[in-house]
């Protein structure tokens, strides 16, 4: 029989000549990949472990399984090179032969940049290391295949017709033997068998995520030589261009979040407890769908999705920029994703790519997507494909219509445009392509512990993030045709190239902080909308000192009525309307205890009147060359605090931006050659870690001039910014 041993303890790790002993999982970028500067170590490190013969499990043949090594791994056993695996997020195995009394495993792990392994350009940190478990597997000569792209050699395909479920089970073996398969108390013999289950217990999302078990045994001369099993769910689903997602014949709107997996200091090297905490928070919020971005996640998390009833979008890291030499890698990663995750009932779509036209489209992009789309359908005929399309990609682009369904990544109200643009944009797409299911794969804005009573786009305050999500929620509610909507992101995550918001190296679009300790107000906006549990939450609890005589208090609740009390006196009650957001205006005098009541629930906050704005609430950017109070902002005239889009809406603004644009282009030129003696190759300018191109400049319309300048890596002096400001101060604002 098969026997496994996890061998995570006591590995010798060497980085740049320094050697330490540590336990897996591990990454060498837990700190430098989270502190900004886009300078985290990307190179080759080694992991080594010695195993005695008695350390091996029982068996006649032995395999080594790696659950996740980023991004390329070359495995040696007793000095012999066994394999190189390219792809940092999927499992792979190698067969070990010629076992000795003492055996040495060596793994060279490389996360350095190249042009053939995805991802290479993306807004997150590519943590190097063996960051998931390593397992030794012992089997007899006759066993279920361990060479099938990291899968467990059993594939279950349920199909519901009326009141009967037909469950097909395929198994894949190496060697001889008779296969016995067990499902729901029934037994069949064969490598490709079908069971019928009358009145099946359905996997029904968060309402009732029931799971069956399929077990296969390989029997030789009456002896069970190997056994594999898998959980599976029986469900039907359909994605309708008008009604949205339909689960088991009922409309089931998919409303949820995207998830990056990393944590402070440990990066992607997570424990099961970390995965469970993430799932608990997502469930608490009331979500019923997760987009697992932008790569294959841990099996423990897919299992949790099955068990909790989450509907999942699973994808490969084919992202941001098409690599001509990376076509084979997209094919391999898609094959591994589907083979390793085929049995998870939570997964309903395979994602082909994310924002792949960020660096341009063309025939090679279209051809690769057609190949991946066909591959996904050939490996799994039961699930549709999808893509996440970047804002500036035209809705008529050929690649947008290759996958079965599609979603767009939009950041109206943050990177560009206004927050009220979501509904009209999707209505336009839906009208032009009424038979194409459309959804939102990303939307969001950033928030740290900054606060204001007058939230504005780009201010990084918790108040603007809350307002932003309120407005998007309203537009989603009114558009049931959206097949799925996924907030970007559930948790803050590391992106070492970033330098904004006052904390470098991070993307702060999460509804929950990076350490999972603080739920931002926007988290409760979704909880009030989506959760079936009673919810009552007063916003802006961290915003205590306020200068205004009258101040606004926002309360989120899914209950019928909310009453607000200030220092024990009621200031009124409000009935719930279409949306679960309640707005009160109260006098701001002295110190006030604010109490909200709804049903049996209460929530409390404290504010106090101050004469001067508390600067602890205003964003402070590390290494900022200019402060807010140094910028002249005459009434009725533009300044660098205005957005590029607003400035460009007037003729005078266009002329001013042409002058400023020349200044910016001059400063952004980098004359340092890429290679010695090569005077033609030059480094391009960057914007939040991405190369400038027409699409990125369109997104930049939503930035203030000051913010756009600050994101170019300190290339502008205070005097240059003040010169830009002086130019804008002469241009009247649009009335």
C-alpha positions as CSV (number, residue, x, y, z in Angstrom):
1,X,0.0,0.0,0.0
2,X,1.0,3.6,-0.6
3,X,2.8,5.4,2.2
4,X,3.7,9.0,2.4
5,X,6.0,11.1,4.6
6,X,6.2,14.9,4.8
7,X,9.9,15.9,4.9
8,X,9.7,19.6,5.7
9,X,12.2,19.6,8.6
10,X,15.9,20.3,8.6
11,X,16.9,21.5,5.1
12,X,20.2,23.2,4.5
13,X,19.6,26.5,2.7
14,X,22.3,28.4,0.8
15,X,21.9,31.9,-0.6
16,X,24.9,33.8,-2.0
17,X,27.4,31.6,-0.1
18,X,25.6,31.8,3.3
19,X,24.3,28.5,4.6
20,X,21.6,28.0,7.3
21,X,19.4,25.1,8.4
22,X,15.7,25.7,8.3
23,X,12.3,24.1,8.0
24,X,10.0,24.3,5.0
25,X,7.9,26.0,3.8
26,X,10.3,28.8,3.2
27,X,10.9,31.9,1.0
28,X,14.0,34.1,0.9
29,X,11.9,37.1,0.0
30,X,9.8,37.4,3.1
31,X,11.3,40.8,4.0
32,X,13.0,42.2,1.0
33,X,10.0,41.4,-1.2
34,X,7.7,43.5,0.9
35,X,9.7,46.7,1.7
36,X,9.6,48.5,-1.7
37,X,12.2,49.5,-4.1
38,X,11.7,46.6,-6.5
39,X,15.1,45.3,-5.4
40,X,14.2,42.0,-3.8
41,X,16.6,39.2,-4.4
42,X,15.9,37.3,-7.6
43,X,18.3,34.5,-8.3
44,X,19.3,30.9,-7.5
45,X,19.4,29.5,-4.0
46,X,19.8,25.8,-3.0
47,X,18.0,23.5,-0.6
48,X,19.7,20.3,0.5
49,X,18.6,17.4,2.7
50,X,20.2,14.1,3.6
51,X,17.9,11.0,3.9
52,X,18.9,7.6,5.3
53,X,17.4,4.5,3.9
54,X,15.3,4.1,7.0
55,X,13.8,7.6,6.5
56,X,12.0,6.4,3.4
57,X,8.4,5.1,3.6
58,X,7.6,1.5,2.8
59,X,7.5,0.7,-0.9
60,X,9.2,-0.7,-4.0
61,X,9.3,2.6,-5.9
62,X,9.7,6.1,-4.5
63,X,8.7,9.6,-5.6
64,X,9.4,13.0,-4.3
65,X,6.5,15.5,-4.5
66,X,6.9,19.3,-4.4
67,X,3.7,21.2,-3.8
68,X,5.2,24.6,-4.8
69,X,8.6,25.9,-5.7
70,X,9.0,29.3,-7.3
71,X,9.7,29.7,-10.0
72,X,12.0,27.1,-11.5
73,X,13.4,24.0,-9.7
74,X,16.2,21.7,-10.7
75,X,16.2,18.5,-8.6
76,X,19.3,16.3,-8.0
77,X,19.4,13.0,-6.2
78,X,22.7,11.6,-5.2
79,X,24.4,14.0,-7.6
80,X,22.3,13.0,-10.6
81,X,20.0,15.6,-12.2
82,X,16.5,14.3,-12.3
83,X,14.4,17.1,-13.7
84,X,13.8,20.8,-14.1
85,X,10.3,22.1,-13.5
86,X,9.2,25.6,-14.7
87,X,6.2,27.0,-12.9
88,X,6.2,28.3,-9.3
89,X,2.6,27.5,-8.2
90,X,1.8,23.9,-9.3
91,X,2.9,20.6,-7.8
92,X,5.3,18.2,-9.5
93,X,6.9,14.9,-8.8
94,X,10.2,13.1,-9.6
95,X,11.0,9.4,-9.3
96,X,13.9,8.4,-7.1
97,X,16.0,5.4,-8.0
98,X,19.0,3.6,-6.7
99,X,18.3,4.3,-3.0
100,X,21.5,4.1,-0.9
101,X,22.1,3.9,2.9
102,X,22.6,7.7,2.8
103,X,21.0,9.9,0.1
104,X,21.3,13.5,-0.8
105,X,18.5,15.6,-2.2
106,X,19.5,19.0,-3.7
107,X,17.1,21.5,-5.2
108,X,18.3,24.5,-7.1
109,X,15.5,27.1,-6.9
110,X,15.6,30.1,-9.3
111,X,13.2,33.1,-9.3
112,X,15.4,35.3,-11.5
113,X,13.9,37.1,-14.5
114,X,13.7,35.3,-17.8
115,X,11.6,35.3,-21.0
116,X,10.0,31.9,-20.9
117,X,8.4,31.2,-17.4
118,X,5.3,33.0,-16.2
119,X,4.9,35.4,-14.4
120,X,7.6,37.9,-15.3
121,X,5.7,41.2,-15.1
122,X,2.9,41.7,-12.6
123,X,1.8,43.8,-9.7
124,X,2.9,41.4,-6.9
125,X,6.1,39.9,-5.5
126,X,7.4,36.7,-7.0
127,X,8.6,35.0,-3.8
128,X,11.5,32.6,-4.3
129,X,11.8,29.3,-2.4
130,X,10.3,26.0,-1.6
131,X,7.2,27.6,-0.1
132,X,4.9,24.6,0.1
133,X,5.4,21.1,1.5
134,X,7.7,18.3,0.2
135,X,6.5,14.7,0.5
136,X,8.1,11.3,0.0
137,X,5.8,8.7,-1.6
138,X,6.4,5.0,-1.4
139,X,4.4,2.6,-3.7
140,X,4.5,-0.9,-5.0
141,X,5.6,-1.6,-8.6
142,X,1.8,-1.7,-9.4
143,X,0.3,1.7,-8.5
144,X,-1.9,4.5,-9.6
145,X,0.1,6.8,-11.8
146,X,2.3,9.4,-10.2
147,X,3.5,10.8,-13.5
148,X,0.3,12.5,-14.7
149,X,1.2,16.2,-14.3
150,X,1.1,16.1,-10.5
151,X,-2.5,14.8,-10.3
152,X,-3.8,12.1,-8.0
153,X,-4.7,9.8,-11.0
154,X,-8.4,9.7,-10.4
155,X,-10.9,12.0,-12.3
156,X,-14.5,12.2,-11.3
157,X,-17.1,13.7,-13.6
158,X,-20.7,14.0,-12.3
159,X,-23.6,14.7,-14.7
160,X,-27.2,15.4,-13.5
161,X,-30.1,14.4,-15.6
162,X,-33.5,14.9,-13.9
163,X,-33.4,13.1,-10.5
164,X,-30.4,10.9,-11.4
165,X,-26.7,11.8,-11.2
166,X,-24.4,9.9,-13.5
167,X,-20.9,9.8,-11.9
168,X,-18.0,8.8,-14.2
169,X,-14.7,7.8,-12.5
170,X,-11.5,7.4,-14.6
171,X,-8.3,6.1,-13.1
172,X,-4.8,5.9,-14.4
173,X,-2.3,3.2,-13.4
174,X,1.2,2.0,-13.9
175,X,1.8,-1.7,-13.8
176,X,-0.8,-4.5,-13.5
177,X,-3.9,-5.0,-11.4
178,X,-7.7,-4.9,-11.3
179,X,-9.2,-1.6,-10.4
180,X,-12.1,-1.5,-7.9
181,X,-14.0,1.8,-7.5
182,X,-16.3,2.7,-4.6
183,X,-18.8,5.5,-4.7
184,X,-21.8,6.0,-2.4
185,X,-21.7,2.5,-1.1
186,X,-21.5,0.9,-4.6
187,X,-18.6,-0.9,-6.1
188,X,-17.6,-1.2,-9.8
189,X,-14.6,-2.8,-11.5
190,X,-12.7,-1.0,-14.2
191,X,-10.5,2.0,-15.1
192,X,-13.5,3.9,-16.6
193,X,-16.7,3.2,-14.8
194,X,-20.0,5.1,-14.3
195,X,-22.2,5.1,-11.2
196,X,-25.8,6.2,-11.0
197,X,-27.1,7.9,-7.9
198,X,-30.8,8.5,-7.5
199,X,-31.9,11.8,-5.8
200,X,-28.3,12.9,-5.2
201,X,-27.3,15.2,-2.4
202,X,-26.2,18.3,-4.3
203,X,-23.2,20.5,-3.7
204,X,-25.2,23.7,-3.4
205,X,-22.7,26.5,-2.8
206,X,-22.6,28.1,0.7
207,X,-26.1,26.8,1.4
208,X,-25.1,23.2,1.5
209,X,-21.6,22.2,0.2
210,X,-22.1,18.5,0.4
211,X,-19.2,16.3,-0.7
212,X,-19.1,12.6,-1.8
213,X,-16.0,10.5,-1.8
214,X,-14.7,8.3,-4.6
215,X,-12.1,5.6,-3.7
216,X,-10.1,3.4,-6.1
217,X,-8.1,0.3,-5.2
218,X,-5.6,-1.5,-7.4
219,X,-5.9,-5.2,-6.6
220,X,-3.3,-7.8,-7.6
221,X,-4.0,-11.5,-6.8
222,X,-6.5,-10.4,-4.2
223,X,-4.2,-8.0,-2.4
224,X,-4.8,-4.2,-2.5
225,X,-1.5,-2.8,-3.7
226,X,-2.5,0.9,-4.0
227,X,-5.4,3.2,-3.2
228,X,-6.4,6.7,-4.1
229,X,-9.4,8.7,-3.2
230,X,-10.9,12.1,-3.8
231,X,-13.8,14.2,-2.6
232,X,-16.2,15.5,-5.3
233,X,-19.5,17.3,-5.5
234,X,-22.6,16.8,-7.6
235,X,-23.9,20.0,-9.1
236,X,-25.0,21.6,-12.3
237,X,-24.3,25.1,-13.3
238,X,-24.8,27.5,-16.2
239,X,-23.5,31.0,-17.0
240,X,-26.3,33.0,-18.6
241,X,-25.6,36.3,-20.4
242,X,-28.9,37.7,-19.0
243,X,-29.5,36.0,-15.7
244,X,-25.9,35.6,-14.6
245,X,-24.7,32.4,-12.7
246,X,-27.2,29.6,-12.2
247,X,-26.4,26.8,-9.7
248,X,-28.5,23.6,-9.7
249,X,-31.2,25.4,-11.7
250,X,-31.5,28.5,-9.5
251,X,-30.1,32.0,-10.1
252,X,-27.2,32.3,-7.8
253,X,-25.4,35.7,-8.1
254,X,-21.7,35.4,-7.7
255,X,-20.5,38.2,-5.5
256,X,-17.1,38.0,-3.8
257,X,-13.4,38.7,-3.8
258,X,-10.0,37.9,-5.3
259,X,-7.3,36.5,-3.1
260,X,-3.5,36.8,-3.0
261,X,-2.0,34.3,-0.5
262,X,1.0,36.1,1.0
263,X,1.6,37.3,4.6
264,X,4.0,39.6,6.4
265,X,7.6,38.3,6.5
266,X,6.7,34.7,5.4
267,X,5.4,35.6,1.9
268,X,3.7,32.6,0.3
269,X,5.1,30.1,2.9
270,X,1.8,29.5,4.6
271,X,0.5,27.0,7.1
272,X,-3.0,25.4,7.0
273,X,-4.0,27.7,9.8
274,X,-3.2,30.7,7.5
275,X,-5.4,29.3,4.7
276,X,-8.2,28.6,7.2
277,X,-8.0,32.1,8.6
278,X,-8.4,33.6,5.1
279,X,-11.4,31.4,4.4
280,X,-13.0,32.3,7.7
281,X,-12.7,36.0,7.0
282,X,-14.1,35.6,3.4
283,X,-17.0,33.6,4.8
284,X,-17.6,36.1,7.5
285,X,-17.9,38.8,4.9
286,X,-20.7,36.8,3.2
287,X,-18.9,36.2,-0.2
288,X,-19.9,33.2,-2.2
289,X,-17.1,33.3,-4.9
290,X,-13.4,33.7,-5.0
291,X,-11.1,34.5,-7.9
292,X,-7.9,32.7,-7.0
293,X,-5.4,35.1,-8.5
294,X,-3.1,35.0,-10.4
295,X,-1.8,31.5,-10.2
296,X,-2.6,28.0,-8.9
297,X,-3.2,28.1,-5.1
298,X,-2.5,25.5,-2.5
299,X,-4.6,22.3,-2.5
300,X,-5.5,23.0,1.2
301,X,-7.3,26.2,0.0
302,X,-9.1,24.5,-2.9
303,X,-10.3,21.9,-0.4
304,X,-11.5,24.7,1.9
305,X,-13.4,26.2,-1.0
306,X,-15.1,22.8,-1.6
307,X,-16.0,22.5,2.0
308,X,-17.3,26.0,2.5
309,X,-19.2,26.2,-0.8
310,X,-17.2,28.9,-2.5
311,X,-17.5,29.1,-6.3
312,X,-14.0,29.5,-7.7
313,X,-12.3,31.0,-10.7
314,X,-8.9,29.3,-11.1
315,X,-6.2,30.6,-13.4
316,X,-2.6,30.4,-14.5
317,X,-0.1,33.3,-14.2
318,X,-0.2,34.2,-17.9
319,X,-0.2,37.9,-17.0
320,X,0.5,41.5,-18.2
321,X,2.9,40.7,-21.0
322,X,2.9,38.0,-23.6
323,X,6.3,36.2,-23.9
324,X,7.1,34.8,-27.3
325,X,9.2,32.2,-25.6
326,X,6.6,31.4,-23.0
327,X,4.0,29.7,-25.1
328,X,5.0,26.2,-24.0
329,X,5.0,27.3,-20.3
330,X,1.4,28.5,-20.6
331,X,0.5,25.1,-22.0
332,X,2.2,23.2,-19.3
333,X,0.8,25.4,-16.5
334,X,-2.7,25.1,-17.8
335,X,-2.4,21.3,-18.1
336,X,-1.1,21.1,-14.5
337,X,-3.8,23.4,-13.2
338,X,-6.6,21.3,-14.7
339,X,-5.2,17.9,-14.0
340,X,-4.4,18.7,-10.4
341,X,-7.7,20.5,-9.7
342,X,-10.2,18.7,-11.9
343,X,-12.2,17.1,-9.0
344,X,-12.9,20.3,-7.1
345,X,-16.6,21.1,-7.3
346,X,-15.9,24.7,-6.3
347,X,-14.1,25.4,-9.5
348,X,-16.4,26.5,-12.3
349,X,-14.1,28.4,-14.7
350,X,-10.6,28.1,-16.0
351,X,-8.9,31.5,-16.4
352,X,-6.7,31.7,-19.5
353,X,-4.9,35.0,-18.7
354,X,-5.0,38.3,-16.8
355,X,-4.5,41.8,-18.4
356,X,-2.3,40.1,-21.0
357,X,-2.7,43.1,-23.4
358,X,-1.1,45.5,-20.8
359,X,2.0,45.5,-23.0
360,X,0.0,45.2,-26.3
361,X,-2.1,42.7,-28.2
362,X,-1.5,41.1,-31.6
363,X,-1.6,37.8,-33.5
364,X,0.6,35.9,-31.1
365,X,-1.6,36.8,-28.2
366,X,-4.7,35.7,-30.1
367,X,-3.1,32.5,-31.2
368,X,-1.9,31.6,-27.8
369,X,-5.4,32.2,-26.3
370,X,-7.0,30.1,-29.0
371,X,-4.5,27.3,-28.2
372,X,-5.1,27.6,-24.4
373,X,-8.9,27.7,-24.9
374,X,-8.8,24.6,-27.0
375,X,-6.5,22.9,-24.6
376,X,-8.7,23.6,-21.6
377,X,-11.8,22.3,-23.4
378,X,-9.9,19.1,-24.4
379,X,-8.8,18.5,-20.9
380,X,-12.1,19.4,-19.3
381,X,-15.3,19.6,-21.3
382,X,-17.5,20.4,-18.3
383,X,-16.2,23.9,-17.4
384,X,-16.1,27.1,-19.5
385,X,-13.1,29.3,-19.9
386,X,-12.7,33.0,-19.0
387,X,-10.2,35.8,-19.2
388,X,-9.6,39.0,-17.1
389,X,-9.3,41.9,-19.5
390,X,-7.6,45.2,-18.7
391,X,-9.7,48.4,-18.9
392,X,-8.1,49.9,-22.0
393,X,-8.5,46.8,-24.2
394,X,-11.4,47.5,-26.6
395,X,-14.5,45.4,-26.2
396,X,-14.3,44.5,-29.9
397,X,-10.7,43.1,-29.7
398,X,-10.6,39.6,-31.1
399,X,-9.0,38.1,-28.0
400,X,-11.8,39.3,-25.7
401,X,-14.2,36.9,-27.5
402,X,-12.1,33.7,-27.5
403,X,-13.1,32.5,-24.1
404,X,-16.6,31.3,-23.2
405,X,-17.2,34.1,-20.7
406,X,-15.3,37.2,-20.0
407,X,-14.7,39.7,-17.2
408,X,-13.0,43.1,-17.1
409,X,-10.6,44.7,-14.6
410,X,-11.8,48.3,-14.1
411,X,-10.6,50.9,-11.6
412,X,-12.9,53.7,-12.5
413,X,-12.7,56.2,-9.6
414,X,-9.2,55.2,-8.7
415,X,-6.8,54.9,-11.7
416,X,-9.0,56.7,-14.1
417,X,-12.5,58.1,-14.6
418,X,-15.2,58.4,-12.0
419,X,-16.7,55.7,-9.7
420,X,-20.1,56.1,-11.4
421,X,-18.8,54.8,-14.7
422,X,-19.1,51.1,-13.9
423,X,-22.8,50.6,-14.6
424,X,-22.8,52.5,-17.9
425,X,-19.7,50.8,-19.2
426,X,-21.1,47.3,-18.5
427,X,-24.5,48.3,-19.9
428,X,-22.7,49.3,-23.1
429,X,-20.9,46.0,-23.4
430,X,-24.1,44.0,-22.6
431,X,-26.1,45.9,-25.2
432,X,-23.5,45.3,-27.9
433,X,-22.8,41.7,-27.0
434,X,-26.1,40.5,-25.4
435,X,-25.1,36.8,-25.7
436,X,-21.7,37.1,-24.1
437,X,-21.6,36.7,-20.3
438,X,-19.8,39.7,-18.8
439,X,-18.5,40.2,-15.2
440,X,-16.1,42.3,-13.1
441,X,-12.8,40.4,-12.4
442,X,-11.2,43.3,-10.5
443,X,-12.3,46.6,-9.0
444,X,-11.1,48.4,-5.9
445,X,-9.1,51.3,-4.4
446,X,-6.4,51.6,-1.8
447,X,-6.8,52.6,1.9
448,X,-4.5,52.9,4.8
449,X,-5.0,54.5,8.2
450,X,-5.5,57.9,6.7
451,X,-8.8,59.8,7.3
452,X,-10.8,62.8,6.1
453,X,-14.3,64.2,6.2
454,X,-14.0,65.1,2.5
455,X,-12.8,62.0,0.8
456,X,-11.3,62.3,-2.7
457,X,-10.1,60.0,-5.4
458,X,-6.5,59.1,-4.8
459,X,-6.3,60.2,-1.1
460,X,-5.8,56.6,0.2
461,X,-8.2,57.3,3.1
462,X,-10.4,54.6,4.6
463,X,-13.3,57.0,4.0
464,X,-12.8,57.2,0.2
465,X,-12.4,53.4,0.0
466,X,-15.7,53.0,1.8
467,X,-17.5,55.5,-0.4
468,X,-16.0,53.9,-3.5
469,X,-17.2,50.4,-2.6
470,X,-20.7,51.7,-1.6
471,X,-21.0,53.3,-5.1
472,X,-19.9,50.2,-6.9
473,X,-22.1,47.9,-4.8
474,X,-25.1,50.1,-5.8
475,X,-24.3,49.6,-9.5
476,X,-23.7,45.9,-9.2
477,X,-27.0,45.4,-7.4
478,X,-28.9,47.0,-10.3
479,X,-27.2,44.7,-12.9
480,X,-28.1,41.0,-12.3
481,X,-26.7,40.1,-15.7
482,X,-23.1,40.4,-14.3
483,X,-22.1,36.7,-14.1
484,X,-19.6,37.3,-11.3
485,X,-18.0,40.2,-9.5
486,X,-14.7,40.0,-7.6
487,X,-13.3,42.8,-5.4
488,X,-9.6,43.4,-5.8
489,X,-8.6,42.4,-3.2
490,X,-9.7,40.6,0.0
491,X,-6.3,41.3,1.6
492,X,-3.5,43.8,1.2
493,X,-0.6,42.1,-0.5
494,X,3.1,42.8,-1.3
495,X,4.1,44.3,-4.6
496,X,7.7,45.4,-4.1
497,X,7.7,47.7,-7.1
498,X,5.1,50.0,-5.5
499,X,5.8,53.3,-3.7
500,X,2.6,54.9,-2.8
501,X,0.1,55.5,0.0
502,X,2.7,56.0,2.6
503,X,3.9,52.4,2.9
504,X,6.2,51.2,0.1
505,X,6.2,47.7,-1.3
506,X,2.5,47.1,-0.8
507,X,-0.8,47.1,-2.6
508,X,-3.4,48.4,-0.1
509,X,-6.6,47.6,-2.0
510,X,-7.5,44.9,0.5
511,X,-10.7,45.0,2.5
512,X,-8.5,43.5,5.3
513,X,-5.0,44.5,6.2
514,X,-2.0,42.4,5.2
515,X,-1.6,41.0,8.7
516,X,-5.4,40.1,8.7
517,X,-5.8,42.0,12.0
518,X,-7.9,44.9,10.8
519,X,-11.1,44.8,8.8
520,X,-11.5,48.1,6.9
521,X,-14.9,49.8,6.8
522,X,-15.3,48.6,3.2
523,X,-15.2,45.0,4.5
524,X,-18.4,45.8,6.5
525,X,-20.1,47.4,3.5
526,X,-19.9,44.0,1.8
527,X,-20.8,42.1,5.0
528,X,-24.0,44.3,5.3
529,X,-24.8,43.5,1.7
530,X,-23.9,39.9,1.4
531,X,-24.0,38.2,4.8
532,X,-27.1,36.4,6.1
533,X,-26.0,37.2,9.7
534,X,-27.3,40.4,11.4
535,X,-24.7,43.2,10.7
536,X,-24.3,46.7,12.3
537,X,-21.2,48.7,11.9
538,X,-20.3,52.4,12.5
539,X,-17.6,53.6,10.0
540,X,-14.5,55.7,10.7
541,X,-13.9,54.6,14.2
542,X,-10.2,55.4,13.8
543,X,-11.1,59.0,12.7
544,X,-11.7,60.6,16.1
545,X,-10.5,64.2,15.9
546,X,-12.7,66.3,13.6
547,X,-12.6,70.0,12.9
548,X,-16.1,70.6,11.3
549,X,-19.1,71.8,13.3
550,X,-21.3,69.2,11.7
551,X,-20.0,65.8,10.7
552,X,-21.3,62.8,8.8
553,X,-21.7,59.4,10.4
554,X,-22.0,56.3,8.1
555,X,-23.5,53.1,9.4
556,X,-23.7,49.8,7.6
557,X,-26.5,47.3,8.5
558,X,-28.7,44.7,6.8
559,X,-31.4,45.2,9.5
560,X,-34.6,47.0,8.8
561,X,-34.0,50.1,10.9
562,X,-31.0,51.9,12.5
563,X,-31.2,54.5,15.2
564,X,-28.3,56.7,16.1
565,X,-27.6,58.2,19.6
566,X,-25.1,60.9,20.5
567,X,-24.2,61.1,24.2
568,X,-27.4,59.2,25.0
569,X,-29.8,61.3,22.9
570,X,-31.4,60.0,19.7
571,X,-30.6,61.9,16.6
572,X,-33.1,59.9,14.6
573,X,-33.9,56.5,13.1
574,X,-33.7,55.5,9.4
575,X,-35.5,52.7,7.6
576,X,-33.4,50.5,5.3
577,X,-33.7,51.4,1.7
578,X,-32.5,49.6,-1.4
579,X,-28.9,49.6,-0.1
580,X,-27.6,48.7,3.3
581,X,-26.0,52.1,3.9
582,X,-27.3,54.7,6.5
583,X,-26.1,58.3,6.5
584,X,-26.5,60.6,9.5
585,X,-25.4,64.2,10.1
586,X,-24.7,65.2,13.7
587,X,-23.4,68.2,15.6
588,X,-19.7,67.9,16.5
589,X,-19.3,69.5,19.9
590,X,-16.8,68.5,22.6
591,X,-16.5,64.8,23.0
592,X,-19.2,62.5,21.7
593,X,-20.1,58.9,22.3
594,X,-21.9,57.6,19.2
595,X,-24.1,54.6,19.6
596,X,-26.0,52.8,16.8
597,X,-28.8,50.4,17.5
598,X,-30.5,48.0,15.1
599,X,-32.6,45.1,16.5
600,X,-30.6,43.5,19.2
601,X,-27.3,44.8,17.9
602,X,-25.4,47.9,19.1
603,X,-22.1,49.5,17.9
604,X,-20.2,52.4,19.4
605,X,-17.7,55.0,18.2
606,X,-16.1,58.2,19.7
607,X,-15.3,61.6,18.1
608,X,-14.2,64.9,19.5
609,X,-14.2,68.5,18.2
610,X,-10.7,70.0,17.5
611,X,-9.6,73.3,16.1
612,X,-6.9,72.0,13.9
613,X,-6.8,69.0,11.6
614,X,-4.9,66.1,13.1
615,X,-1.9,65.6,10.8
616,X,-1.7,62.0,11.9
617,X,-4.7,61.4,9.6
618,X,-3.1,62.8,6.5
619,X,-1.1,60.6,4.1
620,X,2.6,60.9,4.4
621,X,4.7,59.4,1.7
622,X,8.1,58.0,2.5
623,X,10.8,60.1,0.8
624,X,8.2,62.6,-0.6
625,X,10.0,65.5,-2.2
626,X,7.1,67.9,-1.6
627,X,4.4,68.2,1.0
628,X,0.8,69.1,0.5
629,X,1.1,72.5,2.3
630,X,3.9,73.6,-0.1
631,X,1.6,73.6,-3.1
632,X,-0.3,76.7,-4.0
633,X,-4.0,76.0,-4.8
634,X,-5.7,79.3,-5.8
635,X,-9.5,79.0,-5.9
636,X,-10.8,78.4,-9.4
637,X,-7.5,77.4,-10.9
638,X,-5.8,74.1,-11.4
639,X,-2.8,72.8,-9.5
640,X,-0.8,69.6,-9.4
641,X,-3.5,68.3,-6.9
642,X,-6.0,68.1,-9.8
643,X,-6.3,65.0,-11.9
644,X,-4.8,64.8,-15.4
645,X,-8.2,64.0,-16.8
646,X,-9.8,67.0,-15.3
647,X,-7.0,69.3,-16.5
648,X,-7.2,67.8,-20.0
649,X,-10.9,68.6,-20.2
650,X,-10.2,72.2,-21.0
651,X,-8.2,73.8,-23.9
652,X,-6.0,75.7,-21.5
653,X,-5.4,72.5,-19.5
654,X,-4.4,70.6,-22.6
655,X,-1.8,73.3,-23.5
656,X,-0.5,73.3,-19.9
657,X,-0.2,69.5,-19.9
658,X,1.8,69.6,-23.2
659,X,4.3,71.8,-21.4
660,X,4.3,69.6,-18.3
661,X,4.5,66.5,-20.5
662,X,7.7,67.7,-22.2
663,X,9.2,68.3,-18.7
664,X,8.2,64.8,-17.7
665,X,9.4,63.0,-20.8
666,X,12.7,64.8,-20.5
667,X,13.2,63.7,-16.9
668,X,12.0,60.1,-17.6
669,X,14.7,59.5,-20.3
670,X,17.3,57.1,-18.9
671,X,20.5,57.3,-21.0
672,X,22.1,54.3,-19.2
673,X,22.6,51.5,-21.8
674,X,21.2,48.1,-21.0
675,X,24.4,46.5,-22.0
676,X,28.0,47.8,-22.1
677,X,28.7,49.4,-25.4
678,X,25.1,49.2,-26.5
679,X,24.0,52.8,-27.1
680,X,20.7,52.0,-28.8
681,X,19.1,49.9,-26.0
682,X,17.7,52.1,-23.2
683,X,15.7,51.4,-20.2
684,X,12.1,52.6,-20.5
685,X,10.3,54.8,-18.0
686,X,8.2,52.9,-15.5
687,X,4.9,53.5,-13.7
688,X,4.1,51.4,-10.6
689,X,6.4,48.8,-12.0
690,X,5.1,48.7,-15.5
691,X,6.5,50.2,-18.7
692,X,4.8,53.3,-20.0
693,X,2.6,52.8,-23.0
694,X,-0.6,54.4,-24.4
695,X,-2.9,52.2,-22.3
696,X,-1.1,53.1,-19.1
697,X,-1.2,56.8,-19.9
698,X,-4.9,56.5,-20.3
699,X,-5.2,55.0,-16.9
700,X,-3.0,57.8,-15.5
701,X,-5.8,60.3,-16.4
702,X,-7.3,59.4,-13.0
703,X,-4.2,60.4,-11.1
704,X,-3.4,63.9,-9.8
705,X,-0.3,65.3,-11.5
706,X,1.5,65.2,-8.1
707,X,0.7,61.5,-7.7
708,X,1.7,60.6,-11.2
709,X,5.0,62.4,-10.6
710,X,5.6,60.7,-7.3
711,X,5.2,57.2,-8.9
712,X,8.1,57.8,-11.3
713,X,10.6,56.9,-8.6
714,X,11.8,60.3,-7.4
715,X,12.8,61.6,-10.8
716,X,11.5,65.1,-10.1
717,X,12.8,67.7,-7.6
718,X,10.6,70.0,-5.5
719,X,11.5,72.9,-7.7
720,X,10.3,71.0,-10.8
721,X,7.0,70.1,-9.2
722,X,6.5,73.7,-8.1
723,X,7.2,74.8,-11.7
724,X,4.5,72.4,-13.0
725,X,2.2,73.8,-10.3
726,X,2.9,77.4,-11.4
727,X,2.0,76.5,-15.0
728,X,-1.4,75.0,-13.8
729,X,-2.1,77.9,-11.5
730,X,-2.6,80.1,-14.6
731,X,-5.3,77.8,-16.0
732,X,-8.9,78.4,-15.0
733,X,-11.0,75.4,-14.0
734,X,-13.9,74.2,-16.0
735,X,-17.1,75.7,-14.8
